[in-house]
Amino acid sequence: MAALDQYLALYDGHRELIASKSPAPLNALREAAASSLRSCGLPSLKDEDYRHTDMEALLAPDYGINVGRLPMAVNPNESFRCDVPHLSTSLFLIVNDAFAETAGCRDKLPEGVEVMSLARYAGMNPEFVGKYYGALADMANPIVALNTLLCQDGIVIRVREGVKVESTIQLVNIFNHNAPLMACRRVLIVMEEGAEARILACDHTQTQDVKFCNLQVVEIFAGKRSRLDYYDLEESTADTTRLSSLWLRQDEESEVLIDEMTLYNGTTRNELFSRFAGPRARLKMLGMGIEDKKRRLDTLSRIYHDVPDCQTDELFKYVVEGESVGAFAGLIYVAEGASGTEAYQSNRNLLGSEEARMHSKPQLEIYNDDVKCSHGTAIGQLDGSQLFYMMTRGISEQSARFLLKQAFMSDVIDGIALQPLRDRLKLMVERRFAGEETACASCPLPCQ
């Protein structure tokens, strides 16, 4: 059976059960998702945007999917420990594919901030969820279509007009099960006019040697003059597959920071789609990946400048070692009427072995002369002269390589506006380059 057929058969055989366990706004899009999957199928390696991600192979395993919403015997408050000390957060969780709360998670949130299970919020406020759910994510995208077909829960984060959230909202996605499992997670973030917030999303796998698949769609609406920092940190296992598709719309004078950080993973496909819908908006998009052994990281970004006077600053860096594979494909599109656009795209990469592979394809597509745009890529090895200089100062070759790789990642880390996360990430990157295997379950520090 082809990979896609098993999911369509699952849906066809359990339509009533899925619908009975899900609110109306989520059910409303399932047939359109099924139609899209049947007509388009899964992309092959011949498709330009999927040359380095074999969707058929990644979705072929017989993952379990909890369509009956059976309770899982997991206590996240006991099993999870945060790896970012001194970071005071309002902590919420998605355990496998079900929303969960921690004690005191709402204590630091001001009035006008709503964080809730997507399924519950859609039942309470179907008009709101119906307005935003699926409004950005394109059903022609296979990750979006498959997620929409099977998704039954996730999280809604709504910050109402003019509300400024001082505490960081932390969302932790946890895999913890004794059998192969797919989680169809959905994240809906709505920043109303003048709202401000910081969100830290963390992916963690707590069960070793079990195959998991995180099939995730994130939709972010940044209203007029809103401010949002969205940090996405993956620290999973070699047996975890992550297929994530993020969709962002920015209105007039909004400012958004998106930061994708992959420290530990198996196979990861991160898609980032952004569209400027109002003038004088700004987007800073950062990303880093540290790949070794046989890990794979594929990033696709598409940024659309449809209106005047908007700014994009995009920087992705990879360190690729062992037999790992990295890929980056980015496009900045400037429409005919988008005068005054400033857009900069850069992808820089270090290869640490002869077997490692890195594929890079930055692109600009510009239909307006009144712009300032540039793009570039670089793939290379550590500078031999720098290594030699450091070794002549008494530093061992291993330590010199370690320090140079740290320095290579410094500008991505320094771009993090959240000080405790920036400090902690420096330490986590040090541990990563030192070859340590980490997991949040082993961290002795309880979440704040």
ZASELO-428448 format. One line per field, with one value per residue (C-alpha): residue number from 1; residue in one letter; chain; x, y, z. Coordinates in nm, 3 decimals, m for minus. Example, Ala and Ser with C-alpha at 12.3 -4.5 7.8 and 13.67 -1.06 7.14 Angstrom:
! ZASELO-428448
kolgu: c(1 / 2) $
kedren: c(a / s) $
miba: c(A / A) $
X: c(1.230 / 1.367) $
Y: c(m0.450 / m0.106) $
Z: c(0.780 / 0.714) $
***
This chain:
! ZASELO-428448
kolgu: c(1 / 2 / 3 / 4 / 5 / 6 / 7 / 8 / 9 / 10 / 11 / 12 / 13 / 14 / 15 / 16 / 17 / 18 / 19 / 20 / 21 / 22 / 23 / 24 / 25 / 26 / 27 / 28 / 29 / 30 / 31 / 32 / 33 / 34 / 35 / 36 / 37 / 38 / 39 / 40 / 41 / 42 / 43 / 44 / 45 / 46 / 47 / 48 / 49 / 50 / 51 / 52 / 53 / 54 / 55 / 56 / 57 / 58 / 59 / 60 / 61 / 62 / 63 / 64 / 65 / 66 / 67 / 68 / 69 / 70 / 71 / 72 / 73 / 74 / 75 / 76 / 77 / 78 / 79 / 80 / 81 / 82 / 83 / 84 / 85 / 86 / 87 / 88 / 89 / 90 / 91 / 92 / 93 / 94 / 95 / 96 / 97 / 98 / 99 / 100 / 101 / 102 / 103 / 104 / 105 / 106 / 107 / 108 / 109 / 110 / 111 / 112 / 113 / 114 / 115 / 116 / 117 / 118 / 119 / 120 / 121 / 122 / 123 / 124 / 125 / 126 / 127 / 128 / 129 / 130 / 131 / 132 / 133 / 134 / 135 / 136 / 137 / 138 / 139 / 140 / 141 / 142 / 143 / 144 / 145 / 146 / 147 / 148 / 149 / 150 / 151 / 152 / 153 / 154 / 155 / 156 / 157 / 158 / 159 / 160 / 161 / 162 / 163 / 164 / 165 / 166 / 167 / 168 / 169 / 170 / 171 / 172 / 173 / 174 / 175 / 176 / 177 / 178 / 179 / 180 / 181 / 182 / 183 / 184 / 185 / 186 / 187 / 188 / 189 / 190 / 191 / 192 / 193 / 194 / 195 / 196 / 197 / 198 / 199 / 200 / 201 / 202 / 203 / 204 / 205 / 206 / 207 / 208 / 209 / 210 / 211 / 212 / 213 / 214 / 215 / 216 / 217 / 218 / 219 / 220 / 221 / 222 / 223 / 224 / 225 / 226 / 227 / 228 / 229 / 230 / 231 / 232 / 233 / 234 / 235 / 236 / 237 / 238 / 239 / 240 / 241 / 242 / 243 / 244 / 245 / 246 / 247 / 248 / 249 / 250 / 251 / 252 / 253 / 254 / 255 / 256 / 257 / 258 / 259 / 260 / 261 / 262 / 263 / 264 / 265 / 266 / 267 / 268 / 269 / 270 / 271 / 272 / 273 / 274 / 275 / 276 / 277 / 278 / 279 / 280 / 281 / 282 / 283 / 284 / 285 / 286 / 287 / 288 / 289 / 290 / 291 / 292 / 293 / 294 / 295 / 296 / 297 / 298 / 299 / 300 / 301 / 302 / 303 / 304 / 305 / 306 / 307 / 308 / 309 / 310 / 311 / 312 / 313 / 314 / 315 / 316 / 317 / 318 / 319 / 320 / 321 / 322 / 323 / 324 / 325 / 326 / 327 / 328 / 329 / 330 / 331 / 332 / 333 / 334 / 335 / 336 / 337 / 338 / 339 / 340 / 341 / 342 / 343 / 344 / 345 / 346 / 347 / 348 / 349 / 350 / 351 / 352 / 353 / 354 / 355 / 356 / 357 / 358 / 359 / 360 / 361 / 362 / 363 / 364 / 365 / 366 / 367 / 368 / 369 / 370 / 371 / 372 / 373 / 374 / 375 / 376 / 377 / 378 / 379 / 380 / 381 / 382 / 383 / 384 / 385 / 386 / 387 / 388 / 389 / 390 / 391 / 392 / 393 / 394 / 395 / 396 / 397 / 398 / 399 / 400 / 401 / 402 / 403 / 404 / 405 / 406 / 407 / 408 / 409 / 410 / 411 / 412 / 413 / 414 / 415 / 416 / 417 / 418 / 419 / 420 / 421 / 422 / 423 / 424 / 425 / 426 / 427 / 428 / 429 / 430 / 431 / 432 / 433 / 434 / 435 / 436 / 437 / 438 / 439 / 440 / 441 / 442 / 443 / 444 / 445 / 446 / 447 / 448) $
kedren: c(m / a / a / l / d / q / y / l / a / l / y / d / g / h / r / e / l / i / a / s / k / s / p / a / p / l / n / a / l / r / e / a / a / a / s / s / l / r / s / c / g / l / p / s / l / k / d / e / d / y / r / h / t / d / m / e / a / l / l / a / p / d / y / g / i / n / v / g / r / l / p / m / a / v / n / p / n / e / s / f / r / c / d / v / p / h / l / s / t / s / l / f / l / i / v / n / d / a / f / a / e / t / a / g / c / r / d / k / l / p / e / g / v / e / v / m / s / l / a / r / y / a / g / m / n / p / e / f / v / g / k / y / y / g / a / l / a / d / m / a / n / p / i / v / a / l / n / t / l / l / c / q / d / g / i / v / i / r / v / r / e / g / v / k / v / e / s / t / i / q / l / v / n / i / f / n / h / n / a / p / l / m / a / c / r / r / v / l / i / v / m / e / e / g / a / e / a / r / i / l / a / c / d / h / t / q / t / q / d / v / k / f / c / n / l / q / v / v / e / i / f / a / g / k / r / s / r / l / d / y / y / d / l / e / e / s / t / a / d / t / t / r / l / s / s / l / w / l / r / q / d / e / e / s / e / v / l / i / d / e / m / t / l / y / n / g / t / t / r / n / e / l / f / s / r / f / a / g / p / r / a / r / l / k / m / l / g / m / g / i / e / d / k / k / r / r / l / d / t / l / s / r / i / y / h / d / v / p / d / c / q / t / d / e / l / f / k / y / v / v / e / g / e / s / v / g / a / f / a / g / l / i / y / v / a / e / g / a / s / g / t / e / a / y / q / s / n / r / n / l / l / g / s / e / e / a / r / m / h / s / k / p / q / l / e / i / y / n / d / d / v / k / c / s / h / g / t / a / i / g / q / l / d / g / s / q / l / f / y / m / m / t / r / g / i / s / e / q / s / a / r / f / l / l / k / q / a / f / m / s / d / v / i / d / g / i / a / l / q / p / l / r / d / r / l / k / l / m / v / e / r / r / f / a / g / e / e / t / a / c / a / s / c / p / l / p / c / q) $
miba: c(A / A / A / A / A / A / A / A / A / A / A / A / A / A / A / A / A / A / A / A / A / A / A / A / A / A / A / A / A / A / A / A / A / A / A / A / A / A / A / A / A / A / A / A / A / A / A / A / A / A / A / A / A / A / A / A / A / A / A / A / A / A / A / A / A / A / A / A / A / A / A / A / A / A / A / A / A / A / A / A / A / A / A / A / A / A / A / A / A / A / A / A / A / A / A / A / A / A / A / A / A / A / A / A / A / A / A / A / A / A / A / A / A / A / A / A / A / A / A / A / A / A / A / A / A / A / A / A / A / A / A / A / A / A / A / A / A / A / A / A / A / A / A / A / A / A / A / A / A / A / A / A / A / A / A / A / A / A / A / A / A / A / A / A / A / A / A / A / A / A / A / A / A / A / A / A / A / A / A / A / A / A / A / A / A / A / A / A / A / A / A / A / A / A / A / A / A / A / A / A / A / A / A / A / A / A / A / A / A / A / A / A / A / A / A / A / A / A / A / A / A / A / A / A / A / A / A / A / A / A / A / A / A / A / A / A / A / A / A / A / A / A / A / A / A / A / A / A / A / A / A / A / A / A / A / A / A / A / A / A / A / A / A / A / A / A / A / A / A / A / A / A / A / A / A / A / A / A / A / A / A / A / A / A / A / A / A / A / A / A / A / A / A / A / A / A / A / A / A / A / A / A / A / A / A / A / A / A / A / A / A / A / A / A / A / A / A / A / A / A / A / A / A / A / A / A / A / A / A / A / A / A / A / A / A / A / A / A / A / A / A / A / A / A / A / A / A / A / A / A / A / A / A / A / A / A / A / A / A / A / A / A / A / A / A / A / A / A / A / A / A / A / A / A / A / A / A / A / A / A / A / A / A / A / A / A / A / A / A / A / A / A / A / A / A / A / A / A / A / A / A / A / A / A / A / A / A / A / A / A / A / A / A / A / A / A / A / A / A / A / A / A / A / A / A / A / A / A / A / A / A / A / A / A / A / A / A / A / A / A / A / A / A / A / A / A / A / A) $
X: c(0.000 / 0.132 / 0.202 / m0.084 / m0.338 / m0.310 / m0.405 / m0.693 / m0.817 / m0.793 / m1.000 / m1.258 / m1.299 / m1.332 / m1.506 / m1.782 / m1.546 / m1.309 / m1.599 / m1.757 / m1.432 / m1.367 / m1.537 / m1.718 / m1.450 / m1.194 / m1.439 / m1.544 / m1.215 / m1.157 / m1.330 / m1.139 / m0.818 / m0.907 / m0.991 / m0.659 / m0.462 / m0.644 / m0.592 / m0.236 / m0.089 / 0.246 / 0.531 / 0.820 / 1.193 / 1.150 / 0.949 / 1.177 / 1.071 / 1.108 / 1.433 / 1.589 / 1.285 / 1.131 / 0.774 / 0.670 / 0.943 / 0.885 / 0.511 / 0.536 / 0.585 / 0.278 / 0.235 / m0.048 / m0.289 / m0.515 / m0.836 / m1.046 / m0.885 / m0.795 / m0.620 / m0.243 / m0.084 / 0.165 / 0.206 / 0.397 / 0.432 / 0.641 / 0.833 / 0.923 / 1.198 / 1.282 / 1.637 / 1.620 / 1.675 / 1.595 / 1.329 / 0.997 / 0.733 / 0.367 / 0.404 / 0.157 / 0.205 / 0.092 / 0.154 / 0.166 / m0.133 / m0.338 / m0.329 / m0.230 / m0.171 / 0.083 / 0.019 / 0.014 / 0.046 / m0.199 / m0.078 / 0.152 / m0.083 / m0.269 / m0.635 / m0.686 / m0.461 / m0.633 / m0.436 / m0.644 / m0.686 / m0.778 / m1.059 / m1.206 / m1.172 / m1.331 / m1.626 / m1.663 / m1.592 / m1.655 / m1.689 / m1.345 / m1.170 / m1.364 / m1.241 / m0.872 / m0.831 / m0.703 / m0.719 / m0.343 / m0.225 / m0.263 / m0.442 / m0.235 / 0.059 / 0.078 / 0.177 / m0.113 / m0.363 / m0.267 / m0.263 / m0.603 / m0.743 / m0.649 / m0.594 / m0.818 / m0.642 / m0.365 / m0.341 / m0.489 / m0.295 / m0.494 / m0.360 / m0.630 / m0.594 / m0.334 / m0.237 / 0.135 / 0.243 / 0.551 / 0.591 / 0.709 / 0.445 / 0.615 / 0.464 / 0.630 / 0.546 / 0.627 / 0.641 / 0.612 / 0.473 / 0.586 / 0.478 / 0.522 / 0.294 / 0.204 / 0.083 / m0.115 / m0.059 / m0.210 / m0.101 / m0.312 / m0.168 / m0.367 / m0.201 / m0.461 / m0.382 / m0.108 / m0.059 / 0.287 / 0.410 / 0.701 / 0.641 / 0.893 / 0.793 / 1.003 / 0.987 / 1.109 / 1.100 / 1.122 / 1.099 / 1.413 / 1.420 / 1.055 / 0.953 / 0.751 / 0.622 / 0.532 / 0.300 / 0.258 / 0.095 / 0.137 / m0.071 / 0.029 / m0.173 / 0.018 / m0.227 / m0.153 / 0.137 / 0.164 / 0.496 / 0.575 / 0.890 / 0.840 / 1.122 / 1.105 / 1.357 / 1.381 / 1.560 / 1.427 / 1.581 / 1.722 / 1.392 / 1.175 / 1.048 / 0.927 / 0.721 / 0.638 / 0.471 / 0.448 / 0.233 / 0.258 / 0.061 / 0.176 / m0.045 / 0.061 / 0.364 / 0.378 / 0.716 / 0.784 / 1.088 / 1.087 / 1.377 / 1.405 / 1.667 / 1.741 / 1.988 / 1.895 / 1.669 / 1.622 / 1.471 / 1.327 / 1.145 / 1.070 / 0.859 / 0.817 / 0.569 / 0.533 / 0.325 / 0.320 / m0.041 / 0.019 / 0.292 / 0.587 / 0.600 / 0.924 / 1.028 / 1.347 / 1.385 / 1.672 / 1.760 / 2.032 / 2.090 / 2.355 / 2.357 / 2.580 / 2.564 / 2.283 / 2.049 / 1.872 / 1.743 / 1.558 / 1.438 / 1.209 / 1.125 / 0.900 / 0.859 / 0.616 / 0.643 / 0.308 / 0.289 / 0.529 / 0.793 / 0.837 / 1.165 / 1.298 / 1.625 / 1.680 / 1.980 / 2.015 / 2.330 / 2.408 / 2.695 / 2.683 / 2.908 / 2.928 / 2.698 / 2.426 / 2.245 / 2.134 / 1.925 / 1.806 / 1.583 / 1.469 / 1.271 / 1.202 / 0.935 / 0.882 / 0.560 / 0.525 / 0.362 / 0.600 / 0.820 / 1.056 / 1.115 / 1.432 / 1.508 / 1.825 / 1.872 / 2.181 / 2.258 / 2.602 / 2.718 / 3.011 / 3.093 / 3.277 / 3.340 / 3.383 / 3.064 / 2.840 / 2.625 / 2.473 / 2.237 / 2.165 / 1.940 / 1.870 / 1.648 / 1.515 / 1.222 / 1.175 / 0.923 / 0.996 / 1.301 / 1.266 / 1.403 / 1.714 / 1.758 / 2.044 / 2.094 / 2.389 / 2.516 / 2.845 / 2.943 / 3.289 / 3.507 / 3.680 / 3.950 / 4.283 / 4.478 / 4.258 / 4.306 / 4.683 / 4.695 / 4.502 / 4.717 / 5.033 / 4.889 / 4.878 / 4.515 / 4.461 / 4.313 / 3.997 / 3.947 / 4.020 / 3.757 / 3.512 / 3.570 / 3.548 / 3.216 / 3.083 / 3.194 / 3.030 / 2.689 / 2.730 / 2.539 / 2.233 / 2.239 / 2.297 / 1.986 / 1.770 / 1.607 / 1.515 / 1.820 / 1.775 / 1.717 / 2.017 / 2.243 / 2.109 / 2.135 / 2.504 / 2.556 / 2.336 / 2.532 / 2.858 / 2.730 / 2.609 / 2.943 / 3.113 / 2.915 / 2.690 / 2.347 / 2.091 / 1.728 / 1.510 / 1.397 / 1.748 / 1.761 / 1.751 / 1.590 / 1.211 / 1.021 / 0.974) $
Y: c(0.000 / 0.346 / 0.571 / 0.810 / 0.532 / 0.412 / 0.757 / 0.801 / 0.451 / 0.536 / 0.848 / 0.673 / 0.396 / 0.626 / 0.941 / 0.928 / 0.856 / 1.139 / 1.381 / 1.283 / 1.357 / 1.690 / 2.034 / 2.161 / 2.409 / 2.126 / 1.887 / 2.147 / 2.124 / 1.749 / 1.667 / 1.941 / 1.797 / 1.447 / 1.576 / 1.759 / 1.453 / 1.229 / 1.466 / 1.578 / 1.281 / 1.305 / 1.490 / 1.280 / 1.348 / 1.481 / 1.776 / 2.078 / 2.168 / 1.809 / 1.696 / 1.630 / 1.504 / 1.169 / 1.218 / 0.869 / 0.704 / 0.928 / 0.858 / 0.487 / 0.349 / 0.212 / 0.490 / 0.471 / 0.767 / 0.830 / 0.904 / 0.772 / 1.026 / 0.755 / 0.893 / 0.836 / 0.726 / 1.014 / 1.271 / 1.560 / 1.747 / 1.458 / 1.362 / 1.699 / 1.931 / 2.256 / 2.302 / 2.683 / 2.797 / 3.148 / 3.175 / 3.260 / 3.118 / 3.036 / 2.669 / 2.469 / 2.129 / 1.910 / 1.552 / 1.338 / 1.514 / 1.630 / 1.970 / 1.973 / 2.238 / 2.265 / 2.398 / 2.777 / 2.811 / 3.103 / 3.289 / 3.526 / 3.587 / 3.921 / 3.960 / 3.950 / 3.649 / 3.323 / 2.999 / 2.688 / 2.352 / 2.407 / 2.154 / 2.313 / 2.669 / 2.576 / 2.430 / 2.745 / 2.998 / 2.830 / 3.157 / 3.278 / 2.949 / 2.908 / 3.250 / 3.172 / 2.794 / 2.700 / 3.058 / 3.079 / 2.719 / 2.613 / 2.281 / 2.211 / 2.159 / 1.787 / 1.850 / 2.092 / 1.863 / 1.553 / 1.745 / 1.899 / 1.557 / 1.400 / 1.683 / 1.671 / 1.901 / 2.154 / 2.494 / 2.841 / 3.146 / 3.468 / 3.802 / 4.065 / 4.421 / 4.629 / 4.356 / 4.321 / 3.988 / 4.020 / 3.650 / 3.422 / 3.173 / 2.836 / 2.552 / 2.214 / 1.934 / 1.598 / 1.250 / 0.978 / 0.638 / 0.277 / 0.220 / 0.411 / 0.716 / 1.008 / 1.333 / 1.570 / 1.896 / 2.232 / 2.569 / 2.881 / 3.216 / 3.538 / 3.865 / 4.140 / 4.506 / 4.644 / 4.313 / 4.197 / 3.852 / 3.610 / 3.241 / 2.961 / 2.630 / 2.324 / 1.976 / 1.691 / 1.314 / 1.135 / 0.773 / 0.638 / 0.382 / 0.433 / 0.585 / 0.907 / 1.150 / 1.510 / 1.632 / 1.999 / 2.308 / 2.654 / 2.954 / 3.300 / 3.618 / 3.934 / 4.225 / 4.593 / 4.721 / 4.388 / 4.245 / 3.874 / 3.672 / 3.304 / 3.067 / 2.705 / 2.463 / 2.097 / 1.852 / 1.509 / 1.171 / 0.992 / 0.799 / 1.113 / 1.258 / 1.616 / 1.758 / 2.117 / 2.385 / 2.741 / 3.012 / 3.380 / 3.689 / 4.033 / 4.341 / 4.706 / 4.798 / 4.458 / 4.321 / 3.948 / 3.739 / 3.373 / 3.160 / 2.791 / 2.596 / 2.228 / 2.082 / 1.713 / 1.538 / 1.243 / 1.371 / 1.722 / 1.917 / 2.277 / 2.490 / 2.865 / 3.070 / 3.442 / 3.712 / 4.087 / 4.208 / 4.564 / 4.826 / 4.909 / 4.563 / 4.392 / 4.028 / 3.881 / 3.512 / 3.316 / 2.949 / 2.711 / 2.339 / 2.112 / 1.780 / 1.476 / 1.097 / 1.031 / 1.313 / 1.519 / 1.877 / 2.034 / 2.396 / 2.560 / 2.931 / 3.149 / 3.520 / 3.729 / 4.108 / 4.210 / 4.563 / 4.861 / 4.951 / 4.617 / 4.467 / 4.112 / 3.998 / 3.623 / 3.422 / 3.043 / 2.858 / 2.486 / 2.275 / 1.939 / 1.651 / 1.272 / 1.132 / 1.391 / 1.592 / 1.953 / 2.150 / 2.509 / 2.652 / 3.009 / 3.250 / 3.618 / 3.741 / 4.113 / 4.202 / 4.481 / 4.719 / 4.651 / 4.959 / 5.045 / 4.679 / 4.588 / 4.217 / 4.029 / 3.653 / 3.458 / 3.088 / 2.993 / 2.640 / 2.443 / 2.091 / 1.886 / 1.566 / 1.438 / 1.234 / 1.523 / 1.695 / 2.043 / 2.172 / 2.545 / 2.742 / 3.104 / 3.294 / 3.643 / 3.712 / 4.087 / 4.282 / 4.634 / 4.855 / 5.061 / 4.796 / 4.701 / 4.325 / 4.078 / 3.707 / 3.476 / 3.139 / 2.989 / 2.627 / 2.548 / 2.393 / 2.542 / 2.789 / 2.606 / 2.922 / 2.997 / 2.641 / 2.670 / 3.007 / 2.874 / 2.560 / 2.772 / 2.938 / 2.606 / 2.513 / 2.152 / 2.086 / 1.941 / 2.245 / 2.482 / 2.315 / 2.330 / 2.704 / 2.791 / 2.610 / 2.795 / 3.127 / 3.035 / 3.009 / 3.320 / 3.569 / 3.342 / 3.297 / 3.668 / 3.742 / 3.592 / 3.877 / 3.661 / 3.685 / 3.365 / 3.160 / 3.319 / 3.236 / 2.882 / 2.818 / 2.908 / 2.633 / 2.387 / 2.451 / 2.396 / 2.063 / 1.972 / 2.040 / 1.850 / 1.543 / 1.518 / 1.361 / 1.572 / 1.537 / 1.764 / 1.469 / 1.456 / 1.824 / 1.861 / 2.204 / 2.225 / 2.461 / 2.808) $
Z: c(0.000 / m0.092 / 0.204 / 0.130 / 0.076 / 0.436 / 0.570 / 0.327 / 0.414 / 0.783 / 0.728 / 0.509 / 0.764 / 1.066 / 0.939 / 1.196 / 1.484 / 1.386 / 1.344 / 1.674 / 1.861 / 1.688 / 1.677 / 1.370 / 1.243 / 1.220 / 1.057 / 0.801 / 0.608 / 0.612 / 0.283 / 0.102 / 0.247 / 0.132 / m0.216 / m0.240 / m0.134 / m0.379 / m0.671 / m0.596 / m0.411 / m0.239 / m0.411 / m0.539 / m0.535 / m0.889 / m0.757 / m0.724 / m0.370 / m0.243 / m0.403 / m0.063 / 0.131 / 0.040 / 0.160 / 0.050 / 0.261 / 0.564 / 0.574 / 0.488 / 0.846 / 1.019 / 1.276 / 1.521 / 1.521 / 1.820 / 1.628 / 1.917 / 2.156 / 2.406 / 2.715 / 2.725 / 3.052 / 3.066 / 3.342 / 3.181 / 3.510 / 3.643 / 3.329 / 3.176 / 3.292 / 3.115 / 2.983 / 2.997 / 3.358 / 3.479 / 3.210 / 3.367 / 3.135 / 3.117 / 3.025 / 2.817 / 2.658 / 2.374 / 2.487 / 2.174 / 2.013 / 2.313 / 2.484 / 2.852 / 3.118 / 3.397 / 3.746 / 3.753 / 3.376 / 3.366 / 3.674 / 3.480 / 3.187 / 3.183 / 3.100 / 2.727 / 2.662 / 2.577 / 2.557 / 2.519 / 2.353 / 1.987 / 2.011 / 2.323 / 2.196 / 1.863 / 2.051 / 2.262 / 1.986 / 1.649 / 1.455 / 1.562 / 1.488 / 1.164 / 1.052 / 1.104 / 1.093 / 0.748 / 0.623 / 0.561 / 0.520 / 0.156 / 0.112 / m0.199 / 0.037 / 0.132 / 0.494 / 0.535 / 0.364 / 0.563 / 0.889 / 0.816 / 0.726 / 1.061 / 1.311 / 1.619 / 1.865 / 1.911 / 2.072 / 2.022 / 2.141 / 2.109 / 2.232 / 2.218 / 2.095 / 2.278 / 2.528 / 2.604 / 2.751 / 2.970 / 3.050 / 2.771 / 2.658 / 2.631 / 2.430 / 2.473 / 2.229 / 2.387 / 2.237 / 2.501 / 2.401 / 2.376 / 2.014 / 1.685 / 1.683 / 1.460 / 1.616 / 1.393 / 1.581 / 1.492 / 1.631 / 1.574 / 1.688 / 1.651 / 1.747 / 1.735 / 1.668 / 1.894 / 2.079 / 2.190 / 2.293 / 2.294 / 2.228 / 2.275 / 2.115 / 2.201 / 2.046 / 2.266 / 2.236 / 2.570 / 2.452 / 2.289 / 2.005 / 1.908 / 1.575 / 1.598 / 1.338 / 1.419 / 1.143 / 1.235 / 1.088 / 1.245 / 1.136 / 1.264 / 1.211 / 1.306 / 1.320 / 1.272 / 1.486 / 1.666 / 1.787 / 1.802 / 1.868 / 1.781 / 1.874 / 1.763 / 1.917 / 1.819 / 2.047 / 1.957 / 1.863 / 1.560 / 1.532 / 1.518 / 1.191 / 1.191 / 0.903 / 0.992 / 0.784 / 0.923 / 0.761 / 0.857 / 0.752 / 0.861 / 0.859 / 0.859 / 1.076 / 1.243 / 1.353 / 1.367 / 1.454 / 1.351 / 1.476 / 1.380 / 1.579 / 1.520 / 1.769 / 1.780 / 1.531 / 1.300 / 0.976 / 0.971 / 0.703 / 0.804 / 0.570 / 0.627 / 0.424 / 0.494 / 0.327 / 0.387 / 0.376 / 0.500 / 0.443 / 0.671 / 0.828 / 0.927 / 0.938 / 1.080 / 1.002 / 1.157 / 1.155 / 1.259 / 1.221 / 1.368 / 1.184 / 1.232 / 1.197 / 0.944 / 1.046 / 0.779 / 0.785 / 0.493 / 0.512 / 0.257 / 0.293 / 0.080 / 0.164 / m0.042 / m0.053 / m0.201 / m0.055 / m0.028 / 0.229 / 0.405 / 0.527 / 0.545 / 0.700 / 0.660 / 0.781 / 0.805 / 0.911 / 0.911 / 1.043 / 0.865 / 0.972 / 0.956 / 0.686 / 0.746 / 0.479 / 0.494 / 0.246 / 0.223 / m0.050 / m0.002 / m0.218 / m0.163 / m0.403 / m0.464 / m0.645 / m0.900 / m0.654 / m0.363 / m0.397 / m0.114 / m0.028 / 0.160 / 0.161 / 0.245 / 0.236 / 0.339 / 0.385 / 0.518 / 0.587 / 0.727 / 0.610 / 0.871 / 0.676 / 0.322 / 0.349 / 0.462 / 0.200 / 0.189 / m0.080 / m0.099 / m0.335 / m0.236 / m0.481 / m0.551 / m0.783 / m0.825 / m1.031 / m0.902 / m0.956 / m0.637 / m0.399 / m0.203 / m0.219 / m0.199 / m0.151 / m0.114 / m0.003 / 0.105 / 0.164 / 0.294 / 0.559 / 0.859 / 0.767 / 0.775 / 0.850 / 1.152 / 1.275 / 1.231 / 1.410 / 1.709 / 1.727 / 1.731 / 2.043 / 2.223 / 2.147 / 2.041 / 1.697 / 1.852 / 2.075 / 1.787 / 1.569 / 1.858 / 1.912 / 1.543 / 1.505 / 1.807 / 1.658 / 1.328 / 1.497 / 1.711 / 1.494 / 1.478 / 1.856 / 1.915 / 1.707 / 1.983 / 2.170 / 2.471 / 2.699 / 2.907 / 2.592 / 2.422 / 2.717 / 2.747 / 2.373 / 2.380 / 2.638 / 2.447 / 2.126 / 2.317 / 2.444 / 2.096 / 1.931 / 2.212 / 2.106 / 2.411 / 2.375 / 2.561 / 2.653 / 2.862 / 3.070 / 3.216 / 3.309 / 3.691 / 3.682 / 3.714 / 3.487 / 3.631) $
***
